[in-house]
């Protein structure tokens, strides 16, 4: 009986060690949803919610300038993270993800650029410059603790950035659905 218990214990420990080693090799973001399987209706609901939420002060309301603004904000945050000499692994991952997000915004801007008016392009340049100007004092600061604290305080971009980038990339010119149109709010009673 003792031999069986010792063998069972050894097997259990071996499996536990293998499971821990496997878990260690799987460090990183855990995908909890698969957007490639998202239905058109689910996307429409997410977009309606994103466009219904107010934008932060200074954010443009038109899609093309908004995407330029979003790009400048996330790029500034990644630049600030790169300026830190004592980054945590989580900080490095945030910088990496920010760079990927900025690349997506820039590709959307490039795809949509030929369809934009001179006024819209100027508005996008102004929006990007305003967002970059917000990061400039922090990036110029020699106080690494202040830069690190500011890096940690960035809460991310409005959800509308993602949808605006998709809309300009795909030349979607129809207005986004409203929450009422996707069934999230009861329509106003007829008078």
C-alpha positions as CSV (number, residue, x, y, z in Angstrom):
1,X,0.0,0.0,0.0
2,X,2.9,2.4,0.8
3,X,4.4,1.7,-2.6
4,X,1.1,2.6,-4.3
5,X,0.7,5.8,-2.3
6,X,4.3,6.8,-3.0
7,X,3.9,6.1,-6.7
8,X,0.6,8.0,-6.8
9,X,2.2,10.9,-4.9
10,X,5.1,11.0,-7.4
11,X,2.8,10.9,-10.3
12,X,0.7,13.7,-8.9
13,X,3.8,15.8,-8.2
14,X,5.0,15.1,-11.7
15,X,1.7,16.2,-13.3
16,X,1.6,19.3,-11.0
17,X,5.1,20.3,-12.1
18,X,4.3,19.7,-15.7
19,X,1.1,21.8,-15.4
20,X,3.0,24.6,-13.7
21,X,5.7,24.5,-16.4
22,X,3.0,24.6,-19.1
23,X,1.3,27.5,-17.3
24,X,4.6,29.4,-17.1
25,X,5.1,29.0,-20.9
26,X,1.7,30.5,-21.4
27,X,2.4,33.8,-19.8
28,X,0.8,36.8,-21.5
29,X,-2.6,38.0,-22.4
30,X,-5.3,35.4,-22.2
31,X,-7.8,35.7,-25.0
32,X,-11.3,35.6,-23.5
33,X,-13.3,36.4,-26.6
34,X,-12.8,35.9,-30.3
35,X,-13.7,39.0,-32.2
36,X,-13.4,37.3,-35.5
37,X,-16.5,35.4,-34.7
38,X,-18.4,38.6,-33.7
39,X,-21.7,39.0,-35.5
40,X,-22.6,42.1,-37.4
41,X,-25.3,42.8,-34.8
42,X,-22.9,42.5,-31.9
43,X,-20.5,44.9,-33.6
44,X,-23.3,47.3,-34.3
45,X,-24.2,47.2,-30.5
46,X,-20.6,47.9,-29.5
47,X,-20.4,50.7,-31.9
48,X,-23.7,52.3,-30.8
49,X,-22.4,52.2,-27.2
50,X,-19.1,53.7,-28.2
51,X,-20.6,56.6,-30.1
52,X,-23.2,57.2,-27.4
53,X,-20.5,57.8,-24.7
54,X,-19.2,61.3,-24.5
55,X,-15.7,62.0,-25.7
56,X,-13.0,63.5,-23.5
57,X,-12.4,67.2,-23.5
58,X,-10.5,68.2,-26.6
59,X,-11.3,65.1,-28.7
60,X,-12.7,65.8,-32.2
61,X,-16.1,64.5,-33.0
62,X,-15.5,63.7,-36.7
63,X,-14.0,60.2,-37.3
64,X,-10.9,61.1,-39.3
65,X,-9.6,63.8,-36.9
66,X,-10.6,61.6,-34.0
67,X,-8.4,58.7,-35.3
68,X,-5.5,61.1,-35.7
69,X,-6.0,62.3,-32.1
70,X,-6.3,58.7,-30.8
71,X,-3.0,57.8,-32.6
72,X,-1.2,60.8,-31.1
73,X,-2.4,60.0,-27.6
74,X,-1.5,56.3,-27.7
75,X,1.8,57.1,-29.4
76,X,2.6,59.7,-26.7
77,X,1.9,57.1,-24.0
78,X,4.1,54.5,-25.6
79,X,6.9,57.1,-26.0
80,X,6.6,58.0,-22.4
81,X,6.8,54.3,-21.5
82,X,9.9,54.0,-23.6
83,X,11.5,56.9,-21.7
84,X,11.5,54.9,-18.5
85,X,14.7,53.1,-17.5
86,X,13.1,51.0,-14.8
87,X,10.1,49.5,-16.6
88,X,8.2,46.6,-15.2
89,X,7.3,43.7,-17.6
90,X,3.7,45.0,-17.6
91,X,4.9,48.4,-18.7
92,X,6.8,46.9,-21.6
93,X,3.7,45.0,-22.7
94,X,1.6,48.2,-22.5
95,X,4.2,50.0,-24.7
96,X,4.1,47.1,-27.2
97,X,0.3,47.0,-27.3
98,X,0.2,50.8,-27.6
99,X,2.6,50.7,-30.6
100,X,0.3,48.0,-32.3
101,X,-2.8,50.1,-31.7
102,X,-1.0,53.2,-33.1
103,X,0.0,51.3,-36.1
104,X,-3.6,50.3,-36.7
105,X,-4.7,53.9,-36.4
106,X,-2.1,55.1,-38.9
107,X,-3.0,52.4,-41.4
108,X,-6.7,53.5,-41.1
109,X,-5.6,57.1,-41.6
110,X,-3.5,56.2,-44.6
111,X,-6.4,54.2,-46.2
112,X,-8.9,57.0,-45.7
113,X,-6.6,59.9,-46.5
114,X,-7.3,60.1,-50.3
115,X,-11.1,60.5,-49.5
116,X,-10.6,63.4,-47.0
117,X,-11.1,67.1,-47.7
118,X,-8.3,69.6,-47.1
119,X,-10.3,70.9,-44.1
120,X,-10.7,67.4,-42.6
121,X,-7.0,66.8,-43.1
122,X,-6.1,70.1,-41.4
123,X,-8.5,69.2,-38.5
124,X,-6.7,65.9,-38.1
125,X,-3.3,67.5,-38.0
126,X,-4.5,70.0,-35.4
127,X,-6.1,67.3,-33.3
128,X,-2.8,65.2,-33.4
129,X,-0.7,68.3,-32.6
130,X,-3.0,69.1,-29.6
131,X,-2.7,65.5,-28.3
132,X,1.1,65.5,-28.8
133,X,1.4,68.8,-27.0
134,X,-0.2,67.2,-23.9
135,X,2.6,64.6,-23.8
136,X,5.4,67.1,-24.6
137,X,6.1,68.4,-21.0
138,X,6.2,64.9,-19.6
139,X,8.5,63.6,-22.3
140,X,10.8,66.6,-21.7
141,X,10.8,66.2,-17.9
142,X,14.0,64.8,-16.4
143,X,12.0,63.6,-13.4
144,X,11.6,59.9,-14.1
145,X,9.4,59.3,-11.1
146,X,6.9,61.9,-12.5
147,X,7.1,60.3,-16.0
148,X,6.5,56.9,-14.5
149,X,3.6,58.1,-12.4
150,X,2.0,59.8,-15.5
151,X,2.6,56.6,-17.6
152,X,0.6,54.7,-15.0
153,X,-2.2,57.2,-14.9
154,X,-3.1,56.9,-18.6
155,X,-6.4,55.0,-18.6
156,X,-6.6,54.3,-22.3
157,X,-8.6,55.6,-25.2
158,X,-12.3,56.0,-25.7
159,X,-13.9,52.9,-27.3
160,X,-15.0,55.1,-30.2
161,X,-11.4,55.2,-31.5
162,X,-11.5,51.6,-32.5
163,X,-14.8,52.1,-34.3
164,X,-13.8,55.3,-36.0
165,X,-10.7,53.7,-37.3
166,X,-12.7,50.8,-38.8
167,X,-15.2,53.2,-40.3
168,X,-12.7,55.4,-42.0
169,X,-10.6,52.4,-43.2
170,X,-13.7,50.8,-44.7
171,X,-15.2,54.1,-46.0
172,X,-18.4,53.7,-43.9
173,X,-20.2,56.9,-44.3
174,X,-23.6,56.1,-42.8
175,X,-24.1,57.3,-39.3
176,X,-23.5,54.7,-36.5
177,X,-26.6,53.2,-35.0
178,X,-28.0,54.7,-31.8
179,X,-28.5,52.7,-28.6
180,X,-32.3,52.9,-29.3
181,X,-31.8,51.5,-32.7
182,X,-30.0,48.4,-31.4
183,X,-32.5,47.9,-28.6
184,X,-30.5,49.3,-25.7
185,X,-32.9,52.1,-25.0
186,X,-36.7,52.3,-25.3
187,X,-37.6,54.6,-28.2
188,X,-39.2,57.8,-27.1
189,X,-43.0,57.6,-27.1
190,X,-44.8,59.2,-30.1
191,X,-46.5,62.5,-29.3
